[in-house]
Amino acid sequence: MKPYLRMPPSPVDVNFRMAYVGTVSLTDQYGEGLVTRRYAATPSEGADDVLHGMMADVRNAVRRNPQLRVGVVQDGAREMWNLVRSALKQAAVPHWLEAIDRYHLNERLGKVLRIIEPNPDARTPQLRSWHDELDTDDSTIDRVEALINSGIQRCRRKDDLAVLQENATFISNNKDRIATSHCERQAFRSGVALPRGPVDT
């Protein structure tokens, strides 16, 4: 009789689908939330109900106070920007400002620093410094982009090069939404903010 041998299970592909979540916040002149409403839907339900609820809140707020400024905060997913922009137009919102979610941006910058900053002890202070500078100086992202491009020129590892190139493209495509100090001053104080982020399911 042959001994029983345990065999490793066959590999399984795990595919994540993104749930839809959205938040509408009315803020005061200091950027503090006065009213916050949250919406969510499963991937199978789709984004329509979330967008419908959010836009109803925005229409009501702007109808009550036409001077309110509207700002949208998201990650860099193009399809979500297209959905929200279309919904705002259908809601008859004439103007809004856009910003990249700082959490997602910091996550990307952290990956970049692990490649271009050889000293691990210097990475957290540098990330914190960028975070603070982005709040006050719109040109900060230009300096970050230059550092990444310099790192691309020096990079010799294929995997690291792919990370740097991906994030250089992300910054290039979203630079106007990353320079948020001006956006925050104009829209996220005494206005309506629509932050949104995906959830892995």
SVG drawing of the C-alpha trace seen along z (x, -y; Angstrom):
<svg xmlns="http://www.w3.org/2000/svg" viewBox="-34 -83 55 85">
<polyline fill="none" stroke="black" stroke-width="0.4" points="0.0,0.0 1.3,-3.4 1.4,-6.0 -1.1,-8.9 0.6,-12.0 -1.1,-15.4 -1.0,-17.4 -1.3,-21.2 -4.7,-22.5 -5.1,-23.8 -4.5,-27.5 -7.6,-29.7 -8.0,-33.0 -9.4,-35.7 -11.0,-38.5 -11.9,-41.6 -14.9,-43.7 -15.4,-47.2 -18.4,-48.1 -19.7,-51.7 -19.6,-54.1 -20.3,-57.8 -20.5,-60.6 -22.1,-64.0 -20.9,-66.5 -22.0,-70.0 -19.1,-72.0 -18.7,-75.3 -16.2,-78.1 -13.5,-76.1 -14.1,-72.9 -15.8,-71.1 -18.7,-68.8 -22.1,-70.1 -24.2,-67.3 -22.8,-64.0 -24.8,-61.4 -23.3,-58.1 -24.4,-55.8 -23.3,-52.3 -24.1,-49.6 -22.8,-46.2 -21.0,-45.6 -24.1,-43.8 -26.4,-46.7 -24.2,-49.2 -23.6,-52.9 -26.9,-54.3 -28.6,-54.4 -25.6,-55.8 -25.3,-58.6 -29.0,-59.3 -29.0,-59.7 -25.9,-61.9 -27.2,-64.2 -30.5,-64.6 -28.6,-65.9 -26.5,-68.2 -29.5,-69.6 -31.4,-70.3 -28.3,-72.0 -27.6,-74.2 -31.3,-75.0 -31.4,-76.3 -28.1,-78.2 -27.1,-78.9 -23.8,-80.3 -22.6,-77.0 -19.5,-75.7 -19.3,-72.0 -16.2,-69.9 -15.6,-66.3 -12.9,-64.1 -12.1,-60.7 -9.3,-58.4 -8.0,-58.5 -10.3,-55.9 -11.4,-57.5 -14.7,-55.6 -15.8,-57.0 -14.8,-60.6 -16.9,-60.2 -19.9,-58.8 -19.8,-61.7 -19.3,-64.4 -22.2,-63.1 -24.4,-63.0 -23.5,-66.5 -24.4,-67.8 -27.7,-66.0 -28.3,-67.5 -27.8,-71.0 -24.7,-71.8 -22.9,-74.4 -19.5,-74.4 -17.5,-72.2 -13.9,-71.6 -12.1,-68.3 -9.4,-66.7 -7.7,-63.4 -8.3,-61.6 -5.2,-62.3 -5.3,-58.7 -4.9,-57.2 -2.2,-59.8 -0.2,-59.1 -0.5,-55.4 1.1,-55.9 3.8,-58.3 4.7,-55.7 5.3,-53.1 7.4,-55.6 9.6,-56.4 10.3,-52.8 12.1,-52.8 13.7,-56.3 14.6,-56.8 17.3,-54.3 17.2,-55.3 14.1,-53.7 14.3,-56.1 13.9,-59.0 10.8,-57.8 8.1,-58.6 9.4,-62.1 9.6,-62.8 6.0,-61.5 4.8,-63.7 6.6,-66.7 5.0,-66.2 1.6,-65.8 2.0,-69.2 3.4,-71.0 0.6,-69.7 -1.8,-71.6 -0.1,-74.9 1.9,-74.9 0.3,-73.8 3.8,-73.4 4.7,-70.6 3.4,-67.9 5.7,-69.3 8.7,-68.7 7.5,-65.2 6.9,-64.5 10.5,-65.6 11.9,-63.3 9.9,-60.3 11.1,-61.1 14.7,-61.3 14.2,-57.9 12.9,-56.4 16.1,-57.5 18.3,-55.8 16.1,-52.7 17.5,-49.4 15.0,-46.9 12.1,-46.1 9.5,-45.8 10.6,-49.1 10.6,-50.8 7.0,-49.7 5.9,-51.2 7.6,-54.5 6.2,-54.7 2.7,-53.9 2.8,-56.6 4.4,-59.1 1.5,-58.6 -1.0,-58.9 0.4,-62.2 0.6,-63.5 -3.0,-62.6 -4.3,-64.0 -2.0,-66.9 -4.7,-69.5 -6.7,-67.5 -3.7,-66.8 -2.8,-70.5 -5.6,-70.8 -4.6,-73.7 -6.5,-76.1 -9.3,-73.7 -9.7,-73.3 -9.8,-77.0 -12.5,-77.5 -14.8,-74.5 -14.4,-72.6 -15.1,-75.4 -18.7,-76.6 -19.7,-74.2 -20.7,-70.7 -18.0,-68.0 -18.6,-64.7 -15.9,-62.3 -16.1,-58.8 -13.9,-55.7 -14.1,-52.1 -14.3,-49.1 -12.8,-45.7 -15.3,-42.9"/>
</svg>
